[in-house]
Amino acid sequence: MAAIAFDPLEYTHALEQSGFTREQAELVAQVGTAMFVQNFDALVTRDYLDTRFAEFESRILATMELRFKDVDTKMELRFKDVEARFGKLYIMGGIIIAATVIPALQKLFVWVG
């Protein structure tokens, strides 16, 4: 993390050079120092943002993984249901074919025999 420095004495000299009286410059520097110290904890740095974005990304990825796992489970159940229904259709189709072929074969055997 980059160091952040605030030198009130240097600030006071800069204010005096720009036309402030010594008392005005000291007062402005004192207030500036108080504001800087008070707000330093609330300062958002690049490291802070990087950490927060990394935490956010990991939470989002974990949530997405759980949701996709749930979707995969539901899809797997649907596919099993569809496979079971097709299995029933295959059995019904076999019965229909057998019901039409067996009488035809019986007629054929009677005709040949």
Contacts in CASP RR format, 6 or more apart in sequence:
PFRMAT RR
TARGET T0000
AUTHOR 0000-0000-0000
METHOD contacts of the structure
MODEL  1
MAAIAFDPLEYTHALEQSGFTREQAELVAQVGTAMFVQNFDALVTRDYLD
TRFAEFESRILATMELRFKDVDTKMELRFKDVEARFGKLYIMGGIIIAAT
VIPALQKLFVWVG
1 45 0 8 1.000
1 46 0 8 1.000
1 47 0 8 1.000
2 45 0 8 1.000
4 40 0 8 1.000
4 43 0 8 1.000
6 32 0 8 1.000
6 33 0 8 1.000
6 36 0 8 1.000
8 29 0 8 1.000
8 30 0 8 1.000
8 32 0 8 1.000
8 33 0 8 1.000
9 29 0 8 1.000
11 25 0 8 1.000
11 28 0 8 1.000
11 29 0 8 1.000
11 32 0 8 1.000
12 22 0 8 1.000
12 25 0 8 1.000
12 26 0 8 1.000
12 28 0 8 1.000
12 29 0 8 1.000
13 25 0 8 1.000
15 24 0 8 1.000
15 25 0 8 1.000
15 28 0 8 1.000
15 29 0 8 1.000
16 22 0 8 1.000
16 25 0 8 1.000
20 28 0 8 1.000
END
